[in-house]
């Protein structure tokens, strides 16, 4: 959600009664604080998500996130363990995303407060090893810490399903990709609305093509485009001299097929809130 979930979207989500997150991939501490100030102006709690593999090159982002007043800081994808104590010492909750059962022990040993079980159908970067539902069941069996489910959840039915399984909540991204408050382009939002569940691909070629040095173990799920059609699976062939990429990468999960219109973030939150109705019905 980096480049989409800025301060405006985080504020709108939190104001609607959920917990808004700012996704921050790279940039300056000043840029991060500018986004967090927008979220903080709502007076509601918000969080910040950082990429662990980038932090050795920009450790000032950890300090900026702590300074921002965020209630939770998520650090995922790379060696995040060394940042956990610093964040928790500031009285801030920590989270990390796990994509396979064996990642849970690392998170628990590091002192992470909230574990996000992110299945392979999720949008953006992560692992494609296990789908959300089987991963969630294994993570819940492996820890007593609060677990959030991520990947493939975009409406009340998906949220009700993971809550019934024992998750403390859902970590939702793709459902907000066409929201008015998102920082992505109009063209990107239109592409999301027009896409179906089968229009995504898990690949590393979009990073190779843009010379972005993501760790090789993490690919990303995005909308298929001419570049992925031409070069997916040929990363080694183009790594040293990638062809120009004319299309923008539009990161999205398989839940994109449930996003059928542009709307305010509050409408997405209100739809998710209706999971309570389904749970009440199921409970008789």
C-alpha positions in Angstrom: 0.0 0.0 0.0 3.0 2.3 -0.2 2.1 5.1 -2.5 -1.6 4.5 -1.9 -2.1 4.5 1.9 -0.9 8.0 2.9 -2.0 10.2 5.7 -5.3 11.1 4.1 -6.4 7.4 3.6 -5.2 6.4 7.0 -7.2 9.3 8.6 -10.4 8.4 6.7 -10.1 4.7 7.7 -9.6 5.6 11.4 -12.3 8.2 11.4 -14.7 5.6 10.0 -14.0 3.3 13.0 -11.3 1.0 11.7 -7.5 1.4 12.2 -5.8 3.3 9.4 -2.2 2.5 8.4 0.3 4.6 6.4 2.4 2.4 4.1 5.8 3.9 3.6 8.4 2.3 1.3 11.1 4.8 0.9 11.7 8.5 1.3 12.8 11.0 3.9 11.9 11.3 7.5 10.3 14.7 6.7 8.1 13.1 4.1 6.9 10.4 6.5 6.2 13.0 9.2 4.2 15.0 6.7 2.0 12.0 6.1 1.6 11.1 9.7 0.7 14.7 10.6 -2.3 14.4 8.2 -3.3 11.1 9.9 -2.8 12.5 13.4 -5.0 15.6 12.7 -8.0 13.2 12.7 -7.5 12.7 16.4 -7.8 8.9 15.9 -5.2 6.2 16.4 -3.2 5.3 13.3 -0.2 3.1 12.4 2.9 3.2 10.2 4.2 0.3 8.0 7.9 0.2 7.2 10.0 -2.2 5.1 12.8 -3.8 7.1 15.1 -4.4 4.1 15.2 -0.7 3.4 15.9 0.5 6.9 19.7 0.0 7.0 19.8 2.7 4.3 17.2 4.9 6.0 17.1 4.2 9.7 15.8 7.7 10.4 12.4 6.4 9.3 12.2 4.3 12.5 12.8 7.4 14.6 10.3 9.4 12.6 7.7 6.8 13.0 8.2 6.7 16.7 8.1 10.5 16.9 4.9 10.6 14.8 2.6 9.5 17.6 1.7 6.3 15.8 -0.1 3.7 18.0 1.4 0.8 16.1 4.5 0.4 13.8 4.7 -2.6 11.5 8.1 -3.7 10.2 8.2 -6.6 7.8 10.3 -8.2 5.1 13.9 -8.4 6.2 15.7 -8.3 9.5 13.2 -6.4 11.5 14.1 -7.9 14.9 16.6 -5.2 15.9 14.0 -2.5 15.7 11.4 -4.1 17.9 12.8 -3.2 21.3 13.4 0.4 20.2 9.8 0.8 19.2 8.3 -1.0 22.2 10.5 1.0 24.5 8.6 4.1 23.2 5.3 2.5 24.3 4.3 1.7 20.7 2.8 -1.7 19.6 4.7 -3.6 17.0 3.5 -5.8 14.2 5.0 -7.9 11.4 3.7 -9.9 8.5 4.4 -13.6 8.2 3.9 -15.7 5.1 4.7 -19.2 6.3 4.3 -21.0 9.6 8.0 -21.1 10.4 8.1 -17.3 10.5 6.0 -17.2 13.6 8.7 -18.3 16.0 11.0 -15.5 14.8 8.2 -12.9 15.4 7.5 -14.3 18.9 11.1 -14.5 19.9 11.6 -10.9 18.7 8.8 -9.7 21.0 6.3 -8.7 18.3 2.9 -7.7 19.7 0.6 -8.4 16.7 1.3 -11.1 14.0 -0.2 -10.6 10.6 -0.8 -13.9 8.7 -0.5 -12.8 5.2 -1.5 -15.4 2.6 -0.2 -15.6 -1.0 -3.3 -14.1 -2.5 -2.6 -10.8 -0.8 -1.6 -7.8 -2.9 1.8 -6.2 -3.0 5.0 -7.9 -1.7 5.3 -11.0 0.5 5.5 -14.7 0.1 3.4 -16.9 -2.2 4.0 -20.0 -0.1 0.7 -20.6 1.7 -2.8 -19.2 1.1 -4.5 -17.1 3.8 -6.9 -19.6 5.4 -4.5 -22.6 5.8 -1.8 -20.1 7.0 -4.1 -18.5 9.5 -5.1 -21.8 11.1 -1.4 -22.8 11.5 -0.4 -19.4 12.9 -3.3 -19.4 15.4 -2.3 -22.8 16.6 1.3 -21.6 17.0 0.8 -18.5 19.2 -1.4 -16.9 21.7 -0.5 -13.4 20.5 -3.2 -11.5 18.6 -3.3 -12.6 14.9 -4.7 -10.6 12.0 -5.5 -12.3 8.7 -4.4 -10.7 5.5 -4.9 -11.6 1.8 -8.2 -12.0 0.0 -10.4 -10.2 2.5 -12.4 -7.3 1.1 -15.9 -7.4 2.4 -18.0 -8.5 5.4 -18.0 -12.2 4.3 -14.2 -12.4 4.3 -13.9 -10.6 7.6 -16.6 -12.8 9.2 -14.8 -15.9 8.0 -11.4 -15.0 9.6 -13.0 -13.7 12.8 -15.0 -17.0 13.2 -11.7 -18.9 12.8 -10.2 -17.0 15.7 -8.4 -14.0 14.1 -8.4 -10.8 16.1 -9.2 -8.9 12.9 -8.2 -8.5 9.3 -5.4 -6.5 7.7 -7.1 -5.2 4.5 -5.4 -3.6 1.5 -6.9 -4.2 -1.9 -10.4 -3.2 -0.8 -9.1 0.4 -0.4 -7.3 0.7 -3.7 -10.2 2.5 -5.4 -11.0 4.8 -2.5 -11.3 8.6 -3.0 -8.7 9.2 -0.4 -6.0 7.0 -1.8 -2.8 8.6 -3.1 -2.8 6.4 -6.2 -3.6 7.8 -9.6 -7.1 8.0 -11.2 -5.8 5.6 -13.9 -4.7 3.1 -11.2 -8.0 3.3 -9.5 -9.8 2.7 -12.8 -7.6 -0.4 -13.4 -8.5 -1.8 -10.0 -12.3 -1.3 -10.6 -12.0 -3.0 -14.0 -9.9 -5.9 -12.9 -11.2 -9.4 -12.0 -10.0 -11.9 -9.4 -7.9 -13.7 -12.1 -6.2 -10.6 -13.4 -3.3 -10.6 -10.9 0.1 -12.3 -11.1 2.7 -13.0 -8.4 6.1 -12.1 -9.9 9.5 -10.5 -9.3 9.8 -9.1 -12.8 8.2 -5.8 -11.9 11.0 -5.2 -9.4 13.7 -6.4 -11.7 12.3 -4.2 -14.5 12.4 -1.1 -12.2 15.8 -2.1 -10.7 14.3 -2.1 -7.2 16.4 -4.5 -5.1 13.7 -6.3 -3.1 15.1 -9.5 -1.5 14.7 -12.3 -3.9 12.6 -14.4 -1.5 9.8 -11.8 -1.8 7.9 -11.3 -5.0 4.8 -9.2 -5.4 1.2 -9.6 -6.5 0.0 -7.0 -9.1 -2.3 -6.6 -12.0 -1.1 -8.3 -15.1 0.1 -6.0 -17.8 2.1 -6.2 -21.1 5.4 -6.2 -19.2 4.5 -9.1 -17.0 3.1 -11.0 -20.0 6.3 -10.5 -21.9 8.9 -11.0 -19.2 7.6 -12.9 -16.2 9.8 -15.9 -15.7 12.6 -14.3 -17.7 14.1 -12.3 -14.8 17.6 -13.7 -15.2 17.5 -12.9 -18.9 16.8 -9.2 -18.3 18.3 -8.5 -14.9 21.4 -6.7 -16.2 19.6 -4.8 -19.0 15.9 -4.7 -18.3 13.6 -3.4 -21.1 11.9 -0.1 -20.5 8.6 -0.5 -18.6 5.9 1.7 -20.1 3.2 0.6 -17.7 3.0 1.5 -14.0 2.9 -1.5 -11.6 -0.5 -1.7 -9.9 -0.1 -3.8 -6.9 -3.3 -5.7 -5.9 -4.4 -9.0 -4.4 -7.0 -11.5 -5.7 -9.7 -9.7 -3.7 -9.5 -7.0 -6.4 -12.4 -8.8 -8.1 -14.6 -7.6 -5.2 -13.7 -3.9 -5.8 -16.3 -2.8 -8.3 -16.5 1.0 -7.8 -14.8 4.0 -6.6 -16.0 5.1 -3.2 -15.0 6.8 0.1 -13.0 4.7 2.6 -15.8 5.0 5.1 -18.0 3.0 2.7 -15.5 0.2 2.7 -15.2 0.2 6.5 -19.0 0.2 6.8 -19.2 -2.8 4.5 -16.6 -4.6 6.6 -18.5 -3.7 9.8 -21.4 -5.8 8.6 -19.4 -8.9 9.3 -21.1 -8.6 12.8 -24.5 -9.4 11.2 -23.2 -12.5 9.6 -21.6 -13.7 12.8 -24.8 -13.1 14.7 -26.8 -15.0 12.2 -24.3 -17.9 12.3 -24.5 -17.9 16.1 -28.3 -18.3 15.9 
